[in-house]
Amino acid sequence: MQAVWIPPACSSSQWSSCIKIFMYFCDRPAVNQELSNLFNELWRLDENRMTPGIDYTLSVQGRAGFVNQGSHVVLDYASLPLFSNVNEGKLRNITTFSLFMKLLDNYERSTGITERVTPEELTEINLFLDAVLETQVMKRAHQYLVSKGKSSSDSRQFKNQLNLIWFHLYHRQRNTGPDSCGFEHVFVGETKSGTEIIGFHNWVQFFLQEKNSHLDYKGYKARDQDLPDQDDHVLNLQFSWHGVVKPVGSAFIGTSPEFEMAIFTIIFLMNTERSTTVLVNIDQCQMELVVIRQGRCLGTAYPKLLSSNSRHVSQHSH
């Protein structure tokens, strides 16, 4: 029997607040406990995850304001970079991170420009996928997908499946050659018509672009009661990239590329709808994970932080 939330007796002055609380509970999808359990297991297995305060330091600064999509003018509520420092030596010494970073310069930033994949770039993709498949995170994800009948137990076939989902090129903009893929969109980022940033949901790319003065962090996006901390592993944020503004973006922070690929691959393969949103609790965070398909390939995938530092637990216990 499903529990029903019954609002307490409210005075007329409190009625508006009661209605808001009621709508909050009604609108929220149920937490997917099976995937929460699995993703927490993957979280614990992610031995390549960077540690906040040790491997990197964040400076979240001020809350960003409202910006219209396509705007080039935005107030800056963060005078400093988001990343105060990152242990680049450690990043480059971890195989999956090192191979991941080699892929970041393989793509045309603007949609509408046909992507050309060189033999060298194909080799880089193969080496990266081989390294990812050797991690405990992706081995456990593979095991789960095999148990659900969504992937072959043969590792070579699973590698081909990952390659199709993440690296197969397709048309994002009409009247051009293949100009995009899931990996480029999610991890590298793209611009559309020179006025819009699409994708770009990876912290390593964010740091590298910020370090090279191509990206300017404008501040975090959050509700009044849920301000971000320096150790949060998911952030909603605003930034400009090559002069184009992303009003609201989001990314995992510190996580390995194999962890992000694993969770989004699982959601992609466990659902057939064009757009899927899953509510999960991972570590101390409650978040929505959004996956949008582009045929048999990934269109986009990103986390949307709802609450951190276990605030969702204390809210439900009151």
N, C-alpha and C positions, 0 to 999 in steps of 0.2 A: 504494500500500500504506500503510495507516494505521500510524503509529508506536505502539508499545506501551511503556508505562513499566514497567521492571523494577526492583523494589525492591532496594537493596543488601543484602549480608549483614548481618543485625542480631543483636545479642545479645538475650537475653531482656528485659533492661532497656530496650532500644531498640525492641522489637517494636511496642509501642503507638504510638510516634511514626511508625514505618514504615507501619502500617496507616492512620493519620490522613492521612499524605501521599498514600498510594495512593487513599484515598477522595476526597481533595481533587481529584485529577486525574480520577478516574472520574466524579464528580458534576458537574463543570463542563462546560457546553455548549461547543462549539467557537466560537472567535471568528468572527463573520461578517465576512470580509475585504472583501467588496464594499461592505457598508454602512459599515464602518469607513473605507474609502477615500473614500466619498461624504460621510460626515459630517465627515471632516477637511477635505474641500474646502469644505463649507458653513461650517465653523469658520473657515477662512482668509478666506472671503468676508464673514463677519459683522463688517462695519466699524462697526456700532453697538454692539458688545460693549464693556462698561465694563472699565477696566484696574484690577486690584487694586493698592492702594498709591498710586494716583493719583486714580482716580474714586471709589473707596470703600475703606474699611479695615475688616477683620474683627477681632473679638476672640473666638476660638473657646473659650478658657478651659478648663473641666474636662469630663471624660467623664461623661455622664449615666448614671444608674442604671436598673435595671429597674423598669418601671411597668406594672401591669395596665391593659388597655383599660377605659375607663369610670371610672378612678380620678380623683378630684379632688385627691388629696394626693400631692405629689411633692417630693423633695428637689431643691434648686436648686444646681447645680454651676457656675453662671455668674451672678455678682452684677451683671455689666455687660451691656448690650445686645450682641447679635451684631454689629450694625453700629455701629462707632465713629463713622463719618461716611460720608455719600454726597453726591456732587456733584449736588444736586437741580436746580440750574440747567442743567447739561448734560442730565440726564434729560428735563427739560421742553422742551429745545430740539431733541431728536431726535424726529422726527415720529412714528415708530412707538411709541416709549415714551410720548410725550405723549398720543396717542390711546388707547393701551392703558390708561393710568391713568384715563382718563375712563370706561372700562367697569367699573371695579372696584366702583363703588357702585350698579350697576344691579340687584343681585340680593338676594333674601331669604336670609339666612344659614342659616336652618333648613330642612331638607327637610320635606316635608309641607305647605308653604305655597305655593299656586299662584303662579307667576311672572306678572307683568303687564308686557308690553313696550310702552313708549310709542313714539309716532312719533319723538320725540327720540332715544330709545335705539336705534331701528332705524337712524337716520341715523348715530349714533356707530359702530355696527357696520359699516355700509357704508364709512364713511370710514377706519376702521381696516383693513378688508380691502383697500381700494384702496391704502393706503400700504404694507401688507405685500407686496402683489403687485408693487410697484415696486422692491423690494429685490433685490439680486443673489442673496441667499440663497434667496428664494422662487422667483425666476426659474429658478435652477439646479435646485431641487427639482421644479418644474413640468416642466422639460425632461426630467429623469430619469423622472418618472411617465408622461409621454407616450411615451418610448422603451420603456417596459414595458407600454404599452397599458392603463394604469390611470387615465389622465386624458385629457380632450380637449385638443387643442392650442389651442382657443379659450379665451382668457383669461377671458371672461365665464362660460363653463361651468365653468372651474376655480374661479372665485370662488364660484359656486353650490355646487360640491362642498365647498369649505372651509366655507362657511356652514352646510351640512347637517351636516358632521362636528362642527363646533365650537359652533355657536350654535342649532341646532334644539332646541327644548324637548321634554322627555320626562318620564315618571314615574319617579322614583327611589324614591318611597315610594307604596305602594298607597293606594287610596281617597282620592286627592286629584287635583287638576288637574295639568297639567305643572309640575313643581317644580324641574327641574334641566336643565343642558346641559353639554357637555364643557368649554367655556370656564370656566363658573362653578366646576365641580368642580376642575379642574386649577389654574387661575390665581387664583381668588378664595378657594376653600375653602368648606366647608359644615359644619354641625353636624347630628347625628342624635340625636333624642330628648333633646337637651340634655346628653348624656353622652359623645359621641364626635365627634371632628373627622375628617371624611373629605375626601380631596383635599388642597388647599392645598399646592401644589408650586412656588410662584413666589417668587423672591427680592425682587422689587419690592413685592409685596403684603406679604411678611414685614417688610420695612423700614418701610413706611408704617404697618402695624398696630403695630409695635414703637414707632415714633416717637410714635404717638397713645395709647400706654399700654394698648392692647387686647391686646397679645401679650407674653409673657414667655419669653425664651429660657432653657432649663434646662441646656444643654450638648450636646456632640457625641456621636454614636454611632459607634464604630469599634473594630476589633480592636487588640490591644496593639501589634502590629508595624506598624500603619499609621495613625499619628496625623495628623490634618489640619494643614495649614499655612494661613497667612493668604491665600495666593494660589491655593488650590484652587478649581476652578470647579464642583465638585459637593460637596455636604455631606450627610451623614446626621445628623439632629439631633432634639432633643426640645424641645417647647415647650408652653405653655398659651395658649389664645386665648379671651377672654371667660370665663375660669375653667374651661374644658374642656381636658383634657390630650391631646396627641398623643404617645404613647410613642415612636414612631419615625417621623419624616418625612424627606423628602429633596427636594432642589431643586438645579437649576443655579444658579450664582452669577455675576452680571455679564453673563450672556448676554442677547441681545435677544429680544423676544417672537417675532419672525419665525424665528429659529433654532430655538427650541423647537417652535413650530408646524410648521416644515418637517420636522424629524426624526420627530416623532410622527405626522404625516400620512403620511409615507412608510411607516413601519412599519404603520400602520393599513390603508393601501391595498394593501400588498404581501402581506398575510396575510388569511385568512378565519376563522381560529379565534377563538373568543370571547376567549381570553387568549393573548397572544404575549409571549415574553421573548427579547430579542436581546442577545447578548454582543458588545460593541464596544470598541475602543480609540479614544479621542478625545483629541487633544493628549497630555498625559502621564497620562491617567486610563484605567483599565479599569473598565467599568461594565456593568450590565444595564439595558436600557431595556424597561420593561414597558408594554404597551398592552392595555387591556380594552375590548371593544366593548359598546355598548348598541344592538343592532340595526344600523342604518346610521349611527349616531352614535357619538361617543367617550364611553365610560364613565369611564375614567381613563387617565392616562399619567404616568409618572414615571421618573427615573433612580435606580438603586441603586448607589452607589459601592462598588467592590470593592478597588481600590488606586489610589493617586495617586503623583505624582512618579516615574512610570515604574518603580515597585517591582515590578510584574508582569513587566517585562522582565528585571530583575536576578534575580528568583526563577527564571525559566525558564532563565536562562543558567548557573545553578549546577549 
